[in-house]
Amino acid sequence: MPILPMPREQPSETKQILVFLLSKMPLRQRLSDQDANISELNLIAYPVLTLPPEITAEIFKWCIDTNKRLLPSVAPLLLTRICRDWRDLAFSTPALWDTIIDFDLVVHRQAAAFIETWFSRGGTCPLSLGIVDDESLFLGCLESVILQHTSRLQSLDVMAYSEVLCNLTAIPSFPILRNLELFCLDDDYEDHIQPICINNAPTLRHLSLEYVRPSMVILPWEQLTKMTLSLLPLWECLNALRWATSLQEFCRQGAREEGDQSISEVSPVHNSSLISLAISSDAHGDILPLLTLPCLQRFESGCCSAVNGTCLDADIIPFLSRVSGTLRAFKVGPSPTVPVHWFHPLTQLATLELVHLTSLPDFIHAFNRRALPDFLPKLQSFVIWNCGSDQVDDELLDALGSRCDATDAEHIKLESFSLIWPESDFRPDVRLPLVNVLPLRALAGRGMRIHIGTREQNSFY
């Protein structure tokens, strides 16, 4: 009987897998080596990757644009999409996640979850929250959105209808709140009859109200150091100034019809703590005659037009005379011309800023110390805003040159001159004509600081 050959033993699945893995070992090693080489090349090509994490995190903070930080195309969300290391570092840097600005509840329907996720990365940092609610959605999520974060809120900005704003009263305390901004969306704020009570806010210092009547807001007014009131009647603004006895900065933007309250019925305000005052162009006339501010150091005035110039003179000249002994900085808003007679009483003024002027000859003539030696004798800084380089002419250069030296203790040397271009007109290739560059260089050589360009970029050379 013939002997048949023994059948071969078929390899098991385990052996097949083992053979396959063994055959791929050289390839896996080469891939690992290649990854290491790529990492080394990245360090050479991108030196930023060699920085210590704490330095990179600090750079991340400077990438933040507060008004756009919720967009995925900008920091901090953009930083989480570059590489794994940057993503981990961004998520572990609390300062990137401590602020939410202009959060629209209509767009973000899952507001509570989004805010909780965002702020959870903020560690123990104080928080800033800005909410826009034009459909009264905030009524339903007030507790979940604010109450759980109230102990860490240092800044709160709410734009909503009065029925929503009144619900802030339900919050028992704001232990570290420093800045509060309220904007009422009601068509007629006279319908706002329920008070808004900000309970137990021991650190509150800055307040901004727009279409929200101060008389309907209960808060520790005496603590405030900075206040902005917008589109409110005169008597409401004056009352707020009386209550805020420690106020240092006050800004009034836009006037509002008085309704039943007559201007003749309001009484003047004396505030000895206020050092900075800003009044928009349409809010000068009614309030300036009623203010006595013995310690005022900075005043910012709105525009002066040819039509209302005479009317403004009657209000602003007596006011400037009253504050002339303490006023050190004066900013004049957009004007077709500069009323030179405004400045005659300001013998102590150190800083003058003029915005968007179309005509300077009369002022420049007075500014020239050779023509009027006692005009603004102690001015040290002169700034022209939103004007092109064509304002730098021979008359201005001669006037600047006349102030390069101090003649005596009462006639101070002009230390700096700045001409700030409008941002919309800025082009990196713009340069001053050489005929003007050389005199400016001469002024710089005599010790005057020169800035010609945008706010951030000096194009003077």
C-alpha positions as CSV (number, residue, x, y, z in Angstrom):
1,M,0.0,0.0,0.0
2,P,1.6,3.4,-1.0
3,I,2.4,5.8,1.7
4,L,0.7,9.2,1.2
5,P,2.5,12.5,2.1
6,M,1.4,14.1,5.4
7,P,-0.8,17.3,4.7
8,R,0.9,20.6,5.6
9,E,-0.3,22.2,8.8
10,Q,-2.2,25.4,8.0
11,P,-1.0,28.4,10.0
12,S,-3.5,29.7,12.5
13,E,-4.9,33.2,12.3
14,T,-2.7,34.3,15.2
15,K,0.4,33.2,13.4
16,Q,-0.7,35.0,10.3
17,I,-1.2,38.2,12.2
18,L,2.2,37.8,13.9
19,V,3.9,37.2,10.5
20,F,2.2,40.3,9.1
21,L,3.3,42.5,12.1
22,L,6.8,41.3,11.9
23,S,7.0,42.1,8.3
24,K,5.8,45.7,9.0
25,M,8.2,46.5,11.8
26,P,10.8,48.2,9.6
27,L,8.1,50.4,8.1
28,R,6.8,51.4,11.5
29,Q,10.3,52.2,12.6
30,R,10.8,54.4,9.6
31,L,7.5,56.2,10.2
32,S,8.5,56.9,13.8
33,D,11.9,58.2,12.7
34,Q,10.2,60.3,10.1
35,D,7.9,61.9,12.7
36,A,10.8,62.7,14.9
37,N,12.6,64.3,11.9
38,I,9.5,66.4,11.1
39,S,9.3,67.6,14.7
40,E,13.0,68.6,14.6
41,L,12.4,70.4,11.2
42,N,9.4,72.2,12.7
43,L,11.5,73.5,15.5
44,I,14.0,74.9,13.0
45,A,11.3,76.3,10.6
46,Y,9.0,77.7,13.4
47,P,11.2,78.9,16.3
48,V,8.0,79.9,18.1
49,L,7.5,76.3,18.9
50,T,10.7,76.3,21.0
51,L,9.3,79.0,23.4
52,P,8.4,77.9,26.9
53,P,4.6,77.4,27.3
54,E,4.3,80.3,29.7
55,I,5.8,82.7,27.1
56,T,3.6,81.3,24.4
57,A,0.5,81.7,26.6
58,E,1.5,85.4,27.2
59,I,1.7,85.9,23.5
60,F,-1.8,84.3,23.1
61,K,-3.2,87.0,25.4
62,W,-2.0,89.7,23.1
63,C,-3.8,88.1,20.2
64,I,-7.2,88.8,21.7
65,D,-9.6,91.3,20.2
66,T,-12.2,91.6,22.9
67,N,-15.0,92.7,20.6
68,K,-14.5,89.7,18.3
69,R,-13.3,86.9,20.6
70,L,-16.5,84.8,20.0
71,L,-15.7,84.4,16.2
72,P,-14.0,81.1,15.2
73,S,-11.7,82.9,12.8
74,V,-10.0,84.9,15.6
75,A,-8.3,84.2,18.9
76,P,-8.9,82.4,21.2
77,L,-10.9,79.9,19.1
78,L,-8.5,80.2,16.2
79,L,-5.6,79.2,18.5
80,T,-7.3,75.9,19.2
81,R,-7.2,75.0,15.5
82,I,-3.5,75.4,14.8
83,C,-2.0,72.2,16.3
84,R,-2.5,69.9,19.3
85,D,0.0,71.6,21.5
86,W,-1.5,75.0,20.9
87,R,-5.0,73.7,21.4
88,D,-4.1,72.2,24.8
89,L,-2.2,75.4,25.8
90,A,-5.1,77.7,24.8
91,F,-7.6,75.7,26.7
92,S,-5.4,75.8,29.8
93,T,-4.8,79.6,29.7
94,P,-7.7,81.1,31.8
95,A,-7.1,84.7,30.6
96,L,-8.3,83.7,27.1
97,W,-11.7,82.6,28.4
98,D,-12.7,85.2,31.0
99,T,-14.7,87.5,28.7
100,I,-17.8,87.3,26.6
101,I,-18.9,90.5,24.8
102,D,-22.1,91.2,22.8
103,F,-23.5,87.7,23.3
104,D,-26.7,87.6,21.4
105,L,-29.3,85.3,22.9
106,V,-31.3,85.2,19.7
107,V,-28.2,83.8,17.8
108,H,-27.1,81.5,20.6
109,R,-30.2,79.6,21.7
110,Q,-28.2,77.4,24.0
111,A,-26.9,80.4,25.9
112,A,-26.5,78.8,29.4
113,A,-24.5,75.8,28.0
114,F,-22.3,77.9,25.8
115,I,-21.4,80.4,28.6
116,E,-20.8,77.7,31.1
117,T,-18.4,75.9,28.7
118,W,-16.6,79.1,27.9
119,F,-16.2,80.3,31.5
120,S,-15.3,76.9,32.8
121,R,-11.9,77.4,31.0
122,G,-11.4,80.7,32.8
123,G,-10.2,79.0,36.0
124,T,-10.6,81.5,38.9
125,C,-10.2,84.6,36.8
126,P,-12.7,87.5,37.3
127,L,-15.3,87.4,34.5
128,S,-16.8,89.9,32.1
129,L,-20.1,89.2,30.5
130,G,-22.0,91.2,27.8
131,I,-25.5,90.1,26.8
132,V,-27.8,91.3,24.0
133,D,-31.5,90.3,24.4
134,D,-33.9,91.9,22.0
135,E,-36.6,89.2,22.3
136,S,-36.8,89.0,26.1
137,L,-35.3,85.5,26.2
138,F,-33.2,86.5,29.2
139,L,-36.2,86.1,31.4
140,G,-36.0,82.4,31.1
141,C,-32.3,81.9,31.6
142,L,-31.4,84.7,34.1
143,E,-30.8,82.3,36.9
144,S,-28.7,79.8,34.9
145,V,-26.7,82.5,33.0
146,I,-25.8,85.0,35.7
147,L,-26.5,83.5,39.2
148,Q,-24.0,80.7,38.8
149,H,-21.3,83.2,37.8
150,T,-22.2,86.2,40.0
151,S,-19.5,85.6,42.5
152,R,-16.9,86.1,39.8
153,L,-18.5,88.8,37.7
154,Q,-16.4,92.0,37.6
155,S,-18.1,93.4,34.6
156,L,-21.7,93.1,33.4
157,D,-23.2,94.7,30.2
158,V,-26.9,94.0,29.5
159,M,-28.8,95.4,26.5
160,A,-32.5,94.4,26.8
161,Y,-36.0,95.5,27.4
162,S,-37.0,97.0,30.8
163,E,-38.8,93.8,31.9
164,V,-35.5,92.0,31.6
165,L,-33.4,94.6,33.2
166,C,-35.8,94.7,36.2
167,N,-35.0,91.0,36.8
168,L,-31.5,91.9,37.9
169,T,-33.1,92.7,41.2
170,A,-33.5,89.0,41.8
171,I,-29.7,88.6,42.1
172,P,-28.8,88.8,45.8
173,S,-25.3,90.2,45.5
174,F,-22.5,91.1,43.2
175,P,-19.5,90.7,45.4
176,I,-16.7,91.8,43.0
177,L,-18.7,93.7,40.3
178,R,-16.8,96.8,39.3
179,N,-18.3,97.8,35.9
180,L,-22.1,97.9,35.1
181,E,-23.6,98.9,31.7
182,L,-27.4,98.9,31.1
183,F,-29.1,99.7,27.8
184,C,-32.9,99.8,27.6
185,L,-34.4,98.8,24.3
186,D,-37.9,100.1,25.1
187,D,-39.4,102.5,22.5
188,D,-40.5,104.8,25.2
189,Y,-38.5,104.7,28.4
190,E,-41.2,106.5,30.2
191,D,-42.9,103.1,30.3
192,H,-40.1,101.9,32.5
193,I,-41.7,102.2,35.9
194,Q,-40.2,99.3,37.8
195,P,-37.0,100.0,39.7
196,I,-33.8,98.2,39.0
197,C,-32.1,97.2,42.2
198,I,-28.4,96.3,42.2
199,N,-28.1,94.6,45.6
200,N,-24.9,94.4,47.6
201,A,-22.3,95.6,45.1
202,P,-19.5,96.8,47.4
203,T,-16.9,97.2,44.6
204,L,-19.0,98.9,42.0
205,R,-17.2,101.9,40.6
206,H,-18.1,102.4,36.9
207,L,-21.7,102.8,35.6
208,S,-23.1,103.4,32.1
209,L,-26.8,104.0,31.5
210,E,-28.4,104.4,28.1
211,Y,-32.2,105.0,28.0
212,V,-32.2,103.9,31.7
213,R,-33.3,106.6,34.1
214,P,-31.0,107.0,37.1
215,S,-34.1,107.7,39.3
216,M,-35.3,104.2,38.6
217,V,-31.9,102.5,39.5
218,I,-31.1,101.7,43.1
219,L,-27.4,101.2,43.7
220,P,-24.6,102.5,45.9
221,W,-24.2,105.8,44.0
222,E,-21.8,107.2,46.5
223,Q,-19.2,104.6,45.5
224,L,-19.1,105.5,41.8
225,T,-15.9,107.0,40.3
226,K,-16.8,106.9,36.6
227,M,-20.2,107.4,35.0
228,T,-21.6,107.7,31.4
229,L,-25.2,108.7,30.8
230,S,-26.7,108.6,27.3
231,L,-29.9,110.0,25.9
232,L,-31.3,111.1,29.2
233,P,-33.0,114.3,30.2
234,L,-31.1,117.1,32.0
235,W,-32.7,116.7,35.4
236,E,-31.8,113.0,35.5
237,C,-28.2,113.7,34.8
238,L,-28.0,116.4,37.4
239,N,-29.6,114.1,40.1
240,A,-27.0,111.4,39.3
241,L,-24.2,113.9,39.7
242,R,-25.6,114.9,43.1
243,W,-25.8,111.3,44.3
244,A,-22.4,110.2,43.0
245,T,-20.4,112.2,45.6
246,S,-17.1,110.4,44.8
247,L,-17.4,110.7,41.0
248,Q,-14.1,111.5,39.2
249,E,-15.1,111.0,35.5
250,F,-18.5,112.0,33.9
251,C,-19.6,111.7,30.3
252,R,-22.9,112.9,28.9
253,Q,-23.8,111.7,25.4
254,G,-26.9,113.0,23.7
255,A,-29.6,115.1,25.1
256,R,-33.2,114.1,25.6
257,E,-36.4,116.1,25.6
258,E,-37.4,117.1,29.1
259,G,-41.0,116.0,29.1
260,D,-42.8,117.5,32.1
261,Q,-39.6,118.7,33.8
262,S,-38.8,122.3,32.9
263,I,-35.1,123.4,32.7
264,S,-36.0,126.4,34.8
265,E,-36.9,124.1,37.7
266,V,-33.5,122.3,37.9
267,S,-30.9,123.6,40.4
268,P,-27.1,123.8,39.9
269,V,-24.7,121.1,40.9
270,H,-21.5,121.5,42.8
271,N,-19.2,118.5,42.6
272,S,-15.7,118.9,44.1
273,S,-14.5,115.4,43.3
274,L,-15.0,115.5,39.5
275,I,-11.7,115.8,37.5
276,S,-12.8,114.8,34.0
277,L,-15.9,115.9,32.0
278,A,-16.9,114.9,28.5
279,I,-20.0,116.4,26.9
280,S,-21.3,115.6,23.4
281,S,-22.1,118.3,20.9
282,D,-25.9,118.2,21.5
283,A,-25.7,118.2,25.2
284,H,-23.6,121.4,26.0
285,G,-26.0,124.2,26.4
286,D,-28.3,122.9,29.1
287,I,-25.8,121.4,31.5
288,L,-22.7,123.5,31.5
289,P,-24.2,126.7,33.0
290,L,-25.4,124.5,35.9
291,L,-22.1,122.9,36.8
292,T,-19.6,124.1,39.4
293,L,-16.5,121.9,39.3
294,P,-13.6,123.4,41.3
295,C,-11.2,120.5,40.7
296,L,-11.8,119.8,37.0
297,Q,-8.6,118.9,35.1
298,R,-9.8,117.5,31.8
299,F,-12.7,118.7,29.6
300,E,-13.8,117.2,26.3
301,S,-16.2,119.2,24.3
302,G,-18.3,118.2,21.3
303,C,-18.3,119.9,17.9
304,C,-18.8,123.6,17.3
305,S,-20.5,124.5,14.0
306,A,-20.8,127.9,12.3
307,V,-24.6,127.8,13.0
308,N,-24.6,127.2,16.7
309,G,-21.2,128.8,17.5
310,T,-22.6,132.0,19.0
311,C,-25.0,129.9,21.2
312,L,-22.1,127.7,22.4
313,D,-20.0,130.8,23.2
314,A,-22.7,131.9,25.7
315,D,-22.5,128.6,27.5
316,I,-18.9,127.5,27.1
317,I,-16.9,130.7,27.7
318,P,-18.3,131.3,31.2
319,F,-17.7,127.6,32.0
320,L,-14.1,127.7,30.8
321,S,-13.5,130.8,32.8
322,R,-14.8,129.1,36.0
323,V,-12.5,126.1,35.5
324,S,-9.5,127.9,34.0
325,G,-7.5,127.7,37.3
326,T,-7.5,123.9,37.4
327,L,-8.0,122.8,33.7
328,R,-4.9,121.0,32.3
329,A,-6.3,119.2,29.3
330,F,-8.9,120.3,26.7
331,K,-10.2,118.4,23.7
332,V,-12.4,120.1,21.1
333,G,-14.6,117.9,18.9
334,P,-15.0,118.1,15.1
335,S,-15.3,121.7,14.0
336,P,-15.0,123.7,10.8
337,T,-12.9,126.2,12.6
338,V,-11.4,126.8,16.1
339,P,-12.9,129.6,18.2
340,V,-9.7,131.2,19.4
341,H,-11.4,133.3,22.1
342,W,-12.3,130.1,23.9
343,F,-8.6,129.6,24.9
344,H,-7.7,133.0,26.2
345,P,-8.7,132.2,29.8
346,L,-6.8,128.9,29.8
347,T,-3.5,130.1,31.1
348,Q,-2.7,126.8,32.9
349,L,-3.6,124.4,30.0
350,A,-0.9,121.7,29.4
351,T,-2.6,119.6,26.7
352,L,-4.7,120.6,23.8
353,E,-6.4,118.3,21.3
354,L,-8.3,119.4,18.2
355,V,-10.4,117.0,16.2
356,H,-11.1,117.1,12.4
357,L,-10.6,120.8,11.6
358,T,-11.1,122.3,8.1
359,S,-9.7,125.7,8.9
360,L,-6.8,126.5,11.2
361,P,-5.3,129.9,10.2
362,D,-6.8,132.0,12.9
363,F,-5.8,129.5,15.6
364,I,-2.3,129.0,14.2
365,H,-1.7,132.8,14.1
366,A,-2.6,133.0,17.8
367,F,-0.6,129.9,18.6
368,N,2.5,131.5,17.3
369,R,4.3,132.8,20.3
370,R,5.9,135.6,18.3
371,A,2.5,137.0,17.6
372,L,0.7,136.4,20.9
373,P,3.3,135.5,23.7
374,D,0.6,134.9,26.4
375,F,-1.7,132.6,24.4
376,L,-1.7,129.2,26.1
377,P,1.6,130.0,27.8
378,K,2.0,126.6,29.6
379,L,1.0,124.3,26.7
380,Q,3.3,121.2,26.6
381,S,1.4,118.9,24.2
382,F,-0.5,119.7,21.0
383,V,-2.5,117.1,19.1
384,I,-4.6,117.4,15.9
385,W,-6.9,114.4,15.3
386,N,-8.3,113.0,12.0
387,C,-6.4,115.4,9.7
388,G,-4.2,114.8,6.8
389,S,-0.6,115.8,6.3
390,D,-1.7,118.9,4.3
391,Q,-2.2,120.6,7.6
392,V,1.5,120.7,8.1
393,D,2.3,124.0,6.3
394,D,4.7,126.9,6.8
395,E,2.5,128.7,9.2
396,L,2.1,125.7,11.5
397,L,5.9,124.9,11.3
398,D,6.7,128.5,12.2
399,A,4.3,128.4,15.1
400,L,5.8,125.2,16.4
401,G,9.2,126.6,16.1
402,S,8.3,129.6,18.2
403,R,7.5,127.3,21.1
404,C,10.6,125.2,21.1
405,D,12.2,127.1,23.9
406,A,11.0,128.2,27.3
407,T,11.4,132.0,27.7
408,D,10.6,132.0,31.4
409,A,8.8,130.1,34.1
410,E,5.4,131.3,32.8
411,H,6.1,130.4,29.1
412,I,6.7,126.7,28.9
413,K,8.4,124.8,26.0
414,L,6.1,122.7,23.8
415,E,7.3,119.2,24.4
416,S,5.3,117.2,21.7
417,F,3.3,117.7,18.5
418,S,1.1,114.9,17.0
419,L,-1.0,114.9,13.8
420,I,-3.1,111.8,13.8
421,W,-4.4,110.7,10.4
422,P,-7.9,109.2,9.9
423,E,-7.6,105.4,10.0
424,S,-9.7,105.1,6.8
425,D,-7.2,107.3,4.9
426,F,-4.1,105.6,6.0
427,R,-1.7,104.1,3.5
428,P,1.7,102.7,4.5
429,D,3.4,104.4,1.5
430,V,2.2,107.9,2.5
431,R,5.0,110.2,3.3
432,L,5.2,113.9,4.2
433,P,6.7,116.2,1.5
434,L,10.4,116.6,2.0
435,V,9.9,120.4,2.3
436,N,8.0,119.7,5.5
437,V,10.1,116.8,6.7
438,L,13.3,118.9,7.1
439,P,11.8,121.6,9.4
440,L,10.1,118.9,11.5
441,R,13.5,117.1,11.8
442,A,14.9,120.4,13.0
443,L,12.2,120.7,15.6
444,A,12.9,117.1,16.7
445,G,16.6,118.0,16.9
446,R,15.6,120.8,19.4
447,G,14.0,118.2,21.6
448,M,10.3,118.2,20.4
449,R,8.7,114.8,20.1
450,I,7.0,114.5,16.7
451,H,4.2,112.0,15.7
452,I,2.8,112.1,12.2
453,G,0.6,109.1,11.3
454,T,-2.0,106.9,12.7
455,R,-2.6,106.4,16.4
456,E,-0.5,103.3,16.5
457,Q,2.1,104.0,13.7
458,N,4.3,107.0,13.5
459,S,5.3,107.6,9.9
460,F,7.5,110.6,10.6
461,Y,11.1,110.0,9.6
